[in-house]
Amino acid sequence: MPRGLAPDVILTVTLDAICSRNRYTRDPGPVIAELIATAGDRTDLLAEAVGTWVGFFEDDYTLTL
């Protein structure tokens, strides 16, 4: 019987997708609001996803986000 992804994995993928599609933004406010709204009370997963993006993709192009 095939099983789907765990809810935590789905949320992490969704948060990463939000960061990815907004990586070149010049206005991070709406992106941050979307991340917080999407994560809900799962601030642990939010911190992990954002921390990965800040640490791994930090460059001049993604600095604003």
VENKACOR-V991655 format. One record per backbone hydrogen bond with DSSP energy under -0.5 kcal/mol. NH is the residue of the N-H (numbers start at 1). CO is the residue of the C=O. E is the energy in kcal/mol with one decimal. If there is no record, write none. Layout:
nh;co;e
NH;CO;E
NH;CO;E
This chain:
nh;co;e
10;6;-2.3
11;7;-2.4
12;8;-2.3
13;9;-2.6
14;10;-2.2
15;11;-2.6
16;12;-2.5
17;13;-2.2
18;14;-2.0
19;15;-2.1
20;16;-2.7
21;17;-2.6
22;18;-1.0
23;20;-1.2
25;22;-2.0
31;27;-0.5
32;28;-3.0
33;29;-2.4
34;30;-2.2
35;31;-2.5
36;32;-2.6
37;33;-2.5
38;34;-2.5
39;35;-2.5
40;36;-1.9
42;39;-2.2
43;41;-1.4
46;42;-1.9
47;43;-2.7
48;44;-1.9
49;45;-2.5
50;46;-2.7
51;47;-2.4
52;48;-2.1
53;49;-2.0
54;50;-2.9
55;51;-2.5
56;52;-3.0
57;53;-2.0
59;57;-0.6
63;59;-0.7
